[in-house]
Amino acid sequence: MLAPHGEKRKELRRDRERIAYRVATHPPTEMIMFRRIRDYLRAFKRELCVYRRVVRDSRCPRLARFLLGAAVAYLLMPFDLIPDWIPVLGQLDDLVIVPLLIWLGLRCMPADLLAEVRLAVATDAERAGPTA
């Protein structure tokens, strides 16, 4: 048996309210993914600031400066050790060499210097306020 016209409207209104509640309490997956990407990009930017300040510091060892500089140079140079047109290996070298150089550079650095610079970058970011 069919429901009367008024019952149908009430049912549709309840469905719309349920959907509105669901969207308000559970953000869409795209929004969550956008927030994660934004957080990763902010962390990446913060780490770049840390590396830049550490390299400029006079207490930074030469080997650490060289390794961090080599990582940046490898990212910016127009050619690679393994050409990108070679499937998988061409892209894999960028994903392995640069993080390896950064990791080695940070391992050569005094931990207290790195902690001090990270704290300085965090306080500067707090003072600057939220960025878009």
Residue pairs with C-beta under 8 A, 6 or more apart in sequence:
3 11
42 131
46 121
46 122
46 125
49 121
49 124
50 114
50 117
50 118
50 121
51 68
51 102
51 105
53 117
53 120
53 121
54 60
54 64
54 68
54 109
54 113
54 114
54 117
55 64
55 65
55 68
55 69
57 113
57 117
59 110
59 113
60 109
60 113
61 108
61 109
61 110
63 105
63 108
64 105
64 106
64 108
64 109
65 105
66 105
67 101
67 102
67 104
67 105
67 108
68 101
68 102
68 105
70 101
71 97
71 98
71 101
71 102
71 105
74 94
74 97
74 98
74 101
75 94
75 98
80 90
80 93
80 94
81 93
81 97
82 89
82 90
82 92
82 93
83 90
84 90
84 91
106 114
